[in-house]
């Protein structure tokens, strides 16, 4: 009798439902500022200090966040469309019930942060640093990522769907229901920490040499 496949719990993504928003045509971003129920279209926060700022039920369309300091900032019930940042500085930030589409990020620093019910659809990203972060109910779909760093993170119900990833780093990560099926990886660092992840048969074949090397298995 064939063994039943174990069930993989998918990310729980309730969706983001924005009410009536007020257009903010010339926003004044500031450190620790609070922004609630606003729409920002093609605004620029380049190089500005937004550390500790709160964005609640906001829509950001094509906003330039290059080198904006977002350390400790909070995004809750927000939609970001085509956010632009060759350098994104958002360490220790919190993202809850956020939908991001077609981001254009170079180096994105999210380390030591918290992501809950976050989806990213599309986009080409150079380096995404989530090292040491807590990720719950997160889905990346159709993304091209040169390097995805999940080292030392705690990830539960995370899915990468139809993504192309250069290097995935899971060194010292704690994974639970992390679904990697259907995505392509050129290399994986920390392969010994993949426990809790789910892969398909094709990926297993690609990972076989790395798995053999990890356990000291000689193939002749």
C-alpha positions in Angstrom: 0.0 0.0 0.0 1.4 3.4 -1.0 2.2 5.7 1.9 -0.1 8.7 2.1 1.7 12.0 1.5 1.9 14.2 4.6 -0.1 17.4 4.5 1.6 20.7 4.1 0.0 23.6 5.9 -0.2 26.5 3.4 0.3 30.2 4.5 -2.8 31.8 5.9 -3.2 35.0 3.9 -6.5 36.7 4.7 -5.9 39.5 2.2 -5.7 43.2 2.7 -8.9 45.2 2.5 -8.4 48.9 2.5 -11.2 51.4 3.2 -11.5 54.8 1.7 -8.0 56.4 1.5 -7.0 60.0 1.5 -4.5 60.9 -1.3 -1.2 62.3 0.1 0.3 64.1 -2.8 3.3 65.8 -1.0 3.9 63.7 2.1 6.3 64.8 4.8 7.9 61.7 6.1 9.5 61.9 9.5 11.1 59.7 12.2 8.5 58.0 14.3 5.7 59.4 12.3 2.2 57.8 12.1 0.4 57.4 8.7 -3.1 56.0 8.7 -5.5 55.5 5.8 -3.4 57.3 3.2 -2.4 56.7 -0.4 1.0 57.6 -1.6 1.5 57.7 -5.3 5.0 58.0 -6.8 6.2 59.8 -3.6 9.8 59.8 -2.6 11.3 59.1 0.9 14.8 58.7 -0.5 17.4 59.1 2.2 14.9 60.2 4.8 14.8 59.0 8.4 11.5 57.0 9.0 12.8 54.9 11.9 10.0 53.7 14.1 7.3 55.1 11.7 3.9 53.4 11.6 2.0 52.8 8.3 -1.6 51.5 9.0 -4.1 50.8 6.2 -2.0 52.6 3.6 -1.4 52.1 -0.1 2.1 52.9 -1.5 2.2 53.0 -5.3 5.7 53.3 -6.8 7.2 54.9 -3.7 10.9 55.5 -3.7 12.4 54.1 -0.5 16.0 54.1 -1.6 18.2 54.5 1.5 15.3 55.6 3.6 15.9 54.5 7.2 13.0 52.2 8.2 14.6 50.5 11.1 11.9 49.5 13.6 9.1 50.7 11.3 5.7 49.0 11.2 3.5 48.3 8.2 0.1 46.9 9.0 -2.8 46.3 6.6 -0.9 47.9 3.7 -0.5 47.4 0.0 2.8 48.2 -1.8 2.8 48.3 -5.5 6.2 48.5 -7.4 8.1 49.8 -4.4 11.6 51.0 -5.5 14.8 50.8 -3.5 18.3 49.9 -4.8 19.1 49.9 -1.0 16.3 49.2 1.5 17.1 49.6 5.2 14.3 48.0 7.2 16.0 46.0 9.9 13.8 45.1 12.9 10.7 46.3 11.1 7.3 44.6 11.5 5.1 43.7 8.6 1.6 42.4 9.3 -1.1 41.6 6.7 0.9 43.3 3.9 0.6 42.6 0.1 3.6 43.6 -2.0 3.6 43.4 -5.8 6.5 43.8 -8.3 9.1 45.2 -5.9 12.3 46.5 -7.4 14.8 46.1 -4.6 18.5 45.7 -4.8 19.9 45.0 -1.3 16.9 44.7 1.1 17.8 44.5 4.8 15.0 43.0 6.8 17.1 41.2 9.4 15.7 40.7 13.0 12.3 41.6 11.8 8.7 40.1 12.0 6.6 39.2 9.0 3.1 37.9 9.5 0.6 37.3 6.7 2.8 38.8 4.0 2.7 38.1 0.3 5.1 39.2 -2.4 4.1 38.7 -6.0 6.6 39.1 -8.8 9.6 41.4 -8.8 13.3 41.1 -9.3 15.3 41.3 -6.1 19.1 41.2 -5.7 19.6 40.4 -2.0 16.9 39.8 0.6 18.3 39.6 4.1 15.8 38.1 6.6 18.4 36.7 8.9 17.2 36.2 12.5 13.6 37.2 11.6 10.3 35.5 12.6 8.2 34.6 9.5 4.7 33.3 9.8 2.3 32.9 6.9 4.5 34.3 4.2 4.3 33.6 0.5 6.6 34.6 -2.3 5.2 34.0 -5.8 7.0 34.4 -9.2 10.0 36.3 -7.7 13.5 36.3 -9.1 15.9 36.6 -6.2 19.7 36.4 -6.5 20.2 35.7 -2.8 17.7 34.9 -0.1 19.1 34.8 3.4 16.9 33.0 5.9 19.8 32.2 8.2 18.9 31.8 11.9 15.3 32.7 11.2 12.2 31.0 12.5 9.8 30.3 9.7 6.4 28.7 9.8 3.9 28.3 7.0 6.2 29.9 4.4 5.9 29.1 0.7 8.0 30.0 -2.4 5.9 29.4 -5.5 7.4 29.5 -9.0 10.4 31.5 -7.8 13.9 31.5 -9.2 16.5 31.8 -6.5 20.3 32.0 -7.0 21.4 31.1 -3.4 19.1 30.2 -0.5 20.8 30.3 2.9 19.0 28.5 5.8 22.0 28.1 8.1 20.8 27.7 11.7 17.2 28.3 10.6 14.2 26.7 12.3 11.7 25.7 9.6 8.1 24.4 9.9 5.9 23.9 6.8 8.2 25.7 4.5 7.1 24.8 1.0 9.8 25.1 -1.6 8.1 23.0 -4.3 8.0 24.4 -7.8 10.9 26.9 -7.3 14.4 26.7 -8.7 17.6 27.1 -6.7 21.2 27.3 -8.0 22.6 26.6 -4.5 21.6 26.1 -0.9 23.7 27.0 2.1 23.1 25.3 5.4 21.5 22.2 3.8 21.6 20.4 7.2 19.0 22.9 8.5 16.3 22.0 5.8 14.3 19.9 8.3 10.8 21.2 8.2 11.0 22.2 4.5 9.1 20.4 1.7 10.6 19.8 -1.7 9.4 17.9 -4.8 11.0 14.9 -6.5 12.8 17.1 -9.1 14.4 19.3 -6.5 15.5 16.2 -4.6 17.4 15.1 -7.6 19.2 18.5 -7.8 20.0 18.5 -4.1 21.3 14.9 -4.0 25.0 15.9 -4.5 24.7 18.5 -1.7 23.0 16.0 0.6 25.6 13.4 -0.1 28.4 15.8 0.7 26.7 16.9 3.9 26.5 13.3 5.3 29.9 12.3 3.9 28.5 9.9 1.4 30.7 8.8 -1.5 29.0 8.1 -4.8 31.1 6.0 -7.2 
